[in-house]
Amino acid sequence: LRRFLENFEIGRPLGKGKFGNVYLARERQSMFILALKVLFKKQLEKAGVEHQLRREVEIQSHLRHPNILRLYGYFHDASRVYLILEFAPKGQLYSELQRCGRFSEDRSATYIMELADALSYCHSKNVIHRDIKPENLLLGANGELKIADFGWSVHAPSARRSTLCGTLDYLPPEMIEGKPHDQNVDLWSLGVLCYEFLIGQPPFEAKTHEETYRRISRVRHFAGAKDLVANLLKHNPLHRLPIQGVLTHPWVVENSTKKPTTLNQESSSQ
């Protein structure tokens, strides 16, 4: 392992997680810049998530999409697991949203398009993300969105963040109610994010359902976006706008500065 680690020059820390840290690194031979995520086995075992880490690594190492962070490989020693990840130079979308307060319609629609495109690809591979939120989204060198976290830096889905000062945040009703769920959970999160991009805060930090619905109606200033959000935030998962409907939604098509990569293959195969 020491030999393996010697292949990398380790630089500044990029972030701290519950189970370890992420560092900027460079592969000595190729001078290729990447991110090295170091996780402590003891902490993973204590939280009972080693099996989940294995599954997540398995999943992410096989995904190839411009809006999904690449996992190039991994290795481990007695006490740590090292993940070799794509480096996203523009950092967390979360920080960017805090800096800007909220995003323009163009920028919001572009992010939603990139996200829907990546999720469409995931769903075609039977992968459900289940934890789409600004903290798990990074920005590449050209400002393109990258889904970064496929679950290893957070707890198993059942335990995740179901209360944040008693808020529902990004979790869809079926997960909060402990019902079986499928890829439609990601559609709910997409609706919450679209709202948050435009308004600057998630719709479900409100104390009451009335207040929540009042908040959702705030999107009315963005007529096309309101239709999209309302069609994604349906309590019944089967009534949510499907991912292809997001990619072809008039507000997304009109405002997004980028085109989806998955649409052509999808429509021709249906």
C-alpha positions in Angstrom: 0.0 0.0 0.0 2.8 2.4 0.8 4.0 1.9 -2.7 0.5 2.7 -4.0 0.3 5.8 -1.9 3.7 6.9 -3.1 2.1 7.3 -6.6 0.3 10.4 -5.2 1.4 13.8 -4.0 -1.2 14.8 -1.4 -2.2 18.5 -1.3 -4.6 20.6 0.7 -7.8 19.2 2.3 -10.9 19.8 0.2 -13.4 18.8 2.8 -14.2 16.9 6.0 -16.8 14.2 6.2 -18.3 12.1 8.9 -16.0 9.1 8.2 -12.9 10.9 7.0 -11.4 13.7 4.8 -11.0 14.5 1.1 -7.6 15.8 -0.2 -6.5 17.4 -3.4 -3.9 15.0 -4.9 -1.8 14.5 -8.0 -0.7 11.3 -9.6 3.1 11.6 -9.9 3.6 10.0 -13.2 0.8 11.6 -15.3 0.6 14.8 -13.1 -3.2 14.1 -13.2 -5.1 16.1 -10.6 -7.7 14.2 -8.6 -9.4 14.1 -5.2 -8.4 11.4 -2.7 -11.1 10.5 -0.1 -9.7 8.9 3.0 -12.3 7.0 5.1 -11.5 5.4 8.5 -12.7 1.7 8.7 -13.3 2.0 12.5 -15.8 4.8 12.0 -17.5 3.0 9.0 -17.8 -0.2 11.2 -19.1 1.8 14.2 -21.8 3.3 12.0 -22.5 -0.1 10.3 -22.0 1.2 6.8 -19.1 -0.8 5.4 -21.5 -3.0 3.3 -23.0 0.2 2.0 -19.6 1.7 1.1 -18.9 -1.5 -0.9 -22.2 -1.2 -2.8 -21.7 2.5 -3.4 -18.1 2.0 -4.7 -19.4 -0.8 -7.0 -22.1 1.5 -8.3 -20.2 4.7 -8.8 -17.1 3.1 -10.4 -19.3 1.8 -13.3 -21.1 5.1 -14.0 -19.9 7.2 -16.9 -21.8 10.5 -17.4 -20.5 14.1 -17.7 -22.7 15.1 -14.8 -21.7 12.3 -12.4 -18.4 12.5 -10.5 -16.1 9.8 -11.7 -14.7 7.2 -9.2 -11.5 6.0 -10.8 -10.6 3.3 -8.2 -9.9 2.5 -4.6 -7.5 0.7 -2.3 -7.3 0.1 1.4 -5.0 -0.8 4.3 -5.7 -2.1 7.8 -7.3 1.1 9.0 -8.4 3.2 6.0 -10.2 3.1 2.7 -8.9 5.4 -0.1 -11.2 6.5 -2.9 -9.7 8.0 -6.0 -12.2 10.5 -7.3 -12.5 13.1 -10.1 -11.6 16.6 -8.8 -14.4 19.2 -9.2 -12.5 22.6 -9.2 -15.5 24.8 -8.6 -16.5 23.1 -5.3 -19.8 22.6 -3.7 -23.0 23.8 -5.3 -24.2 24.5 -1.7 -21.5 27.1 -1.2 -22.3 28.7 -4.5 -26.0 29.0 -3.6 -25.1 30.5 -0.3 -22.8 33.0 -2.0 -25.4 34.0 -4.7 -28.5 33.8 -2.5 -30.4 32.3 -5.4 -29.8 31.5 -9.1 -31.3 33.0 -12.2 -33.8 31.1 -14.3 -31.2 30.2 -16.9 -28.8 28.9 -14.3 -31.5 27.0 -12.4 -32.9 25.4 -15.6 -29.4 24.4 -16.7 -28.7 22.7 -13.4 -32.1 21.0 -13.4 -31.4 19.8 -17.0 -28.0 18.4 -16.1 -29.3 16.8 -13.0 -32.3 15.2 -14.8 -29.9 14.0 -17.5 -27.7 12.3 -15.0 -30.6 10.8 -13.1 -32.1 9.6 -16.4 -28.8 7.8 -17.0 -28.8 6.4 -13.4 -32.3 5.2 -13.6 -31.6 3.4 -16.9 -28.9 1.5 -15.0 -31.4 0.8 -12.1 -29.5 3.1 -9.8 -31.6 5.3 -7.5 -29.6 8.1 -5.8 -32.0 8.9 -2.9 -30.0 11.7 -1.5 -30.0 14.6 -4.1 -29.3 17.8 -2.2 -27.0 20.8 -2.8 -24.3 19.4 -0.4 -24.0 16.3 -2.7 -23.6 18.3 -5.9 -20.2 19.6 -7.1 -19.2 21.9 -9.9 -16.7 21.0 -12.6 -14.1 23.3 -14.3 -16.7 24.7 -16.7 -19.3 25.2 -14.0 -21.1 22.0 -15.0 -23.0 20.1 -12.2 -21.7 16.8 -10.9 -23.6 14.4 -8.7 -20.9 13.5 -6.2 -22.2 11.5 -3.3 -23.6 8.1 -3.9 -24.1 7.5 -0.2 -20.9 6.7 1.5 -20.4 10.0 3.4 -23.9 9.8 4.9 -25.7 7.2 6.8 -27.8 4.4 5.4 -30.9 5.8 3.7 -33.3 4.8 6.5 -31.4 6.9 9.1 -30.7 9.9 6.9 -31.5 13.4 7.9 -35.2 12.8 8.3 -35.3 15.6 10.8 -33.4 18.8 10.5 -35.0 21.0 13.2 -38.1 19.0 12.4 -38.1 19.7 8.7 -38.8 17.4 5.8 -36.0 18.9 3.6 -35.3 16.8 0.5 -36.9 13.5 1.7 -40.0 12.5 -0.2 -43.2 11.6 1.8 -42.8 7.8 1.0 -39.4 7.7 2.6 -40.5 9.7 5.7 -43.4 7.4 6.0 -41.2 4.4 5.7 -43.0 3.0 2.6 -41.2 1.1 -0.1 -39.7 3.5 -2.7 -38.4 3.5 -6.2 -36.7 5.9 -8.6 -39.6 8.4 -8.2 -37.9 9.6 -5.0 -35.3 11.4 -7.1 -38.1 13.3 -8.9 -39.3 14.7 -5.6 -35.8 15.9 -4.8 -35.5 17.5 -8.2 -38.6 19.5 -7.5 -37.3 20.6 -4.1 -34.0 21.7 -5.7 -35.6 23.6 -8.5 -37.5 25.6 -5.9 -34.4 26.2 -3.8 -32.4 27.3 -6.8 -35.0 30.0 -7.7 -36.1 31.1 -4.2 -32.9 30.5 -2.2 -34.2 28.2 0.5 -35.9 24.7 0.4 -39.7 24.7 0.5 -40.1 22.4 3.5 -38.4 24.2 6.3 -41.8 25.5 7.2 -43.4 24.4 10.4 -46.9 23.6 9.0 -48.3 22.0 5.8 -50.2 25.2 5.1 -47.0 27.2 5.3 -45.3 24.7 3.0 -48.0 25.0 0.4 -47.8 28.7 0.7 -44.1 28.5 0.1 -44.6 26.3 -3.0 -46.9 28.9 -4.4 -44.1 31.5 -4.2 -42.6 29.9 -7.3 -45.6 31.5 -9.2 -43.3 34.4 -10.1 -41.7 31.9 -12.4 -44.7 30.7 -14.3 -43.0 27.8 -16.2 -41.0 26.7 -13.2 -44.1 26.7 -11.0 -45.7 24.1 -13.3 -42.5 22.0 -13.2 -42.2 22.2 -9.4 -45.9 21.4 -8.8 -45.7 18.4 -11.1 -42.6 17.0 -9.3 -43.8 17.6 -5.7 -46.7 15.2 -5.9 -47.4 13.3 -2.7 -48.2 10.2 -4.8 -44.9 9.0 -6.4 -46.8 7.7 -9.5 -48.3 11.1 -10.2 -44.9 12.9 -10.5 -43.6 14.1 -13.8 -41.3 11.4 -15.2 -37.6 12.3 -15.8 -38.1 12.5 -19.6 -40.9 15.0 -18.9 -38.4 17.1 -17.0 -35.9 17.1 -19.9 -38.6 18.1 -22.3 -40.4 20.5 -20.0 -41.0 23.9 -21.8 -39.4 25.9 -18.9 -36.3 23.7 -18.9 -35.9 23.7 -22.7 -36.5 27.5 -23.0 -34.1 28.5 -20.2 -31.4 25.8 -20.1 -28.1 26.8 -21.8 -27.2 23.1 -22.4 -28.8 20.2 -24.1 -29.3 16.7 -22.5 -27.1 13.8 -23.6 -29.6 11.0 -22.8 -32.7 12.2 -24.6 -32.0 10.9 -28.1 -31.1 7.4 -27.1 -34.0 7.2 -24.7 -36.7 8.3 -27.1 -35.4 6.0 -29.9 -35.5 3.0 -27.6 -39.1 3.6 -26.4 
